[in-house]
Amino acid sequence: MAGPPNVLALEGDSHSIRANAVLPIGRPRMMTDSIEGRDPDAIRDALFAETTAERVVPVVLHLASSDRQVTKDFYFATAGRVSRVFVGLTEGWLGHRDTELTAEDISAHIDEIDSTRTSPFLAARPTRSSACSSASASSDAGHHPTTQSLHGDVSRAESLQL
């Protein structure tokens, strides 16, 4: 899923063409048929009641508007909730530099490797809208606001390669 929007964005950049992706959750017949007959679930039923195309189309329209200059972004949209999708990094675990890393080491530290609870890399960051407002003065259609990464401020294209 990540490949086509990225390729389209790279190929279209010289023509001021932007490419983003919307990842909606729908309620196709295959999904509703597979859960039919199961015990009632108030949360699932409420989600399905709010999962409509009308609650996704505005995201697509916004991304297609000339006001929105981002490219190579992914957005999750369902039941009125819209979120930007990104690849994250946990704090992880660092083995000793003088010791060979083993599968047993990974097994022993997998909870620390997987944990997102204490990661300084997932701490709150400035919102993209505040970064976009300062970037909107740029006439370059492919311009990306900067974001904080492991190595400090780098361009968005360098910090997020899906």
Backbone torsions as a table, in degrees:
resi	resn	phi	psi	omega
1	MET	NA	-31.7	-176.8
2	ALA	-75.7	-28.1	-174.7
3	GLY	-62.8	-57.3	-175.5
4	PRO	-56.4	-47.1	178.5
5	PRO	-62.3	-36.5	179.4
6	ASN	-66.7	-43.8	179.0
7	VAL	-64.8	-44.4	178.3
8	LEU	-60.4	-41.1	179.6
9	ALA	-64.9	-43.2	179.7
10	LEU	-66.2	-45.5	-179.5
11	GLU	-68.2	-34.9	-176.2
12	GLY	-86.3	-11.4	-174.6
13	ASP	-54.7	-43.3	-177.7
14	SER	-69.5	-11.9	178.5
15	HIS	-111.0	15.3	-178.2
16	SER	59.1	32.9	177.2
17	ILE	-96.6	129.3	178.1
18	ARG	-105.2	148.9	177.5
19	ALA	-137.2	123.9	176.9
20	ASN	-132.1	169.4	179.2
21	ALA	-129.9	141.2	174.5
22	VAL	-110.3	129.3	-178.1
23	LEU	-111.5	85.0	-177.2
24	PRO	-85.5	159.3	167.3
25	ILE	-107.5	125.3	178.9
26	GLY	-111.9	-173.0	175.0
27	ARG	-130.2	69.2	179.3
28	PRO	-69.0	162.4	-178.9
29	ARG	-57.1	-37.6	179.9
30	MET	-58.9	-39.0	179.2
31	MET	-73.2	-47.1	-177.0
32	THR	-67.5	-35.6	176.9
33	ASP	-65.3	-35.2	-177.5
34	SER	-72.0	-22.7	-179.9
35	ILE	-103.8	-5.0	179.6
36	GLU	-61.4	137.2	178.6
37	GLY	89.4	-8.9	176.8
38	ARG	-76.1	167.5	177.7
39	ASP	-58.7	145.1	177.9
40	PRO	-57.5	142.7	179.6
41	ASP	-137.2	106.1	-174.6
42	ALA	-60.5	-38.7	-178.9
43	ILE	-68.1	-47.4	178.9
44	ARG	-61.1	-44.5	-179.7
45	ASP	-63.4	-38.9	178.1
46	ALA	-66.7	-40.2	177.4
47	LEU	-62.2	-47.3	180.0
48	PHE	-62.8	-35.6	179.5
49	ALA	-64.9	-29.9	-178.8
50	GLU	-94.6	-6.4	-176.9
51	THR	-89.5	93.6	-178.6
52	THR	-133.0	157.8	177.2
53	ALA	-61.3	-33.8	-179.5
54	GLU	-61.3	-20.3	-179.7
55	ARG	-95.8	1.6	177.5
56	VAL	-113.5	-36.5	-176.3
57	VAL	-53.2	-41.3	179.5
58	PRO	-59.3	-30.8	177.7
59	VAL	-65.5	-45.7	179.4
60	VAL	-62.5	-44.9	179.9
61	LEU	-61.8	-41.6	178.6
62	HIS	-61.9	-46.7	-178.7
63	LEU	-65.4	-29.9	-179.2
64	ALA	-83.3	-11.5	-176.7
65	SER	-71.5	154.7	179.3
66	SER	-70.9	-14.8	178.2
67	ASP	-73.9	-24.3	-175.8
68	ARG	-96.9	111.7	-174.1
69	GLN	-104.1	7.9	179.6
70	VAL	-78.5	157.3	177.1
71	THR	-146.3	157.4	-178.0
72	LYS	64.8	31.0	176.3
73	ASP	-105.2	158.0	179.5
74	PHE	-125.9	134.0	-179.3
75	TYR	-126.9	132.0	174.3
76	PHE	-89.9	135.9	179.9
77	ALA	-144.4	122.9	173.3
78	THR	-163.1	141.3	173.0
79	ALA	51.8	33.1	178.7
80	GLY	88.1	-5.4	177.4
81	ARG	-96.8	131.9	178.6
82	VAL	-127.3	129.4	179.9
83	SER	-138.7	145.9	172.7
84	ARG	-81.7	133.8	179.5
85	VAL	-95.5	135.0	179.3
86	PHE	-148.2	165.4	175.9
87	VAL	-93.3	131.0	-178.5
88	GLY	-113.3	174.3	-178.3
89	LEU	-138.4	127.9	176.2
90	THR	-83.3	168.2	177.0
91	GLU	-63.5	-36.8	175.5
92	GLY	74.8	-159.2	-178.4
93	TRP	-136.7	140.7	179.5
94	LEU	-115.2	118.0	177.3
95	GLY	-74.4	166.1	179.5
96	HIS	-71.3	136.5	-174.6
97	ARG	-65.7	-22.2	-178.4
98	ASP	-95.8	7.2	-176.8
99	THR	-122.3	137.9	175.4
100	GLU	-65.7	136.0	176.4
101	LEU	-74.9	134.1	-179.6
102	THR	-123.6	162.3	175.0
103	ALA	-61.5	-33.0	177.7
104	GLU	-65.1	-37.1	175.9
105	ASP	-60.9	-44.9	179.8
106	ILE	-61.4	-46.0	178.4
107	SER	-59.2	-41.1	-178.2
108	ALA	-69.4	-26.0	-175.0
109	HIS	-116.1	14.9	-173.7
110	ILE	-62.5	-34.4	178.2
111	ASP	-63.5	-41.2	177.8
112	GLU	-67.5	-39.4	179.3
113	ILE	-64.3	-42.5	-175.9
114	ASP	-82.7	-18.2	-171.9
115	SER	-65.7	131.4	173.1
116	THR	-106.9	3.4	-174.7
117	ARG	-71.8	-36.0	-173.8
118	THR	-115.5	12.3	-174.5
119	SER	-70.4	122.0	175.6
120	PRO	-70.3	-17.6	-178.8
121	PHE	-79.2	-15.3	179.2
122	LEU	-106.3	13.5	179.1
123	ALA	-66.2	163.0	-178.5
124	ALA	-58.8	137.1	179.2
125	ARG	-120.9	161.7	175.1
126	PRO	-57.5	147.3	-179.5
127	THR	-68.8	151.8	179.6
128	ARG	-65.8	-31.2	-177.8
129	SER	-64.4	-35.9	177.3
130	SER	-70.7	-36.0	177.1
131	ALA	-70.1	-37.6	-179.1
132	CYS	-67.7	-34.8	-178.7
133	SER	-66.4	-35.2	177.5
134	SER	-76.1	-24.7	-179.3
135	ALA	-86.2	-14.5	-174.2
136	SER	-66.8	-16.9	178.4
137	ALA	-71.1	-16.9	179.8
138	SER	-72.7	137.7	178.6
139	SER	-89.0	-5.9	-179.2
140	ASP	-78.2	116.0	-177.1
141	ALA	-64.3	-23.1	-179.3
142	GLY	-93.6	6.0	-177.0
143	HIS	-67.5	137.2	176.8
144	HIS	-119.3	137.9	174.0
145	PRO	-64.6	157.0	179.9
146	THR	-81.1	153.2	176.7
147	THR	-133.3	156.5	178.2
148	GLN	-78.8	136.3	176.9
149	SER	-133.6	-174.4	178.2
150	LEU	-56.0	-33.4	-173.4
151	HIS	-105.4	25.1	-179.7
152	GLY	92.7	-159.1	-179.0
153	ASP	-77.9	125.0	174.6
154	VAL	-136.2	165.2	179.8
155	SER	-66.4	152.7	-178.1
156	ARG	-58.9	-35.9	-179.7
157	ALA	-63.9	-33.6	178.6
158	GLU	-78.8	-32.2	-174.7
159	SER	-83.6	-17.4	-177.9
160	LEU	-136.3	96.0	175.2
161	GLN	-114.7	98.1	-178.9
162	LEU	-78.1	NA	NA
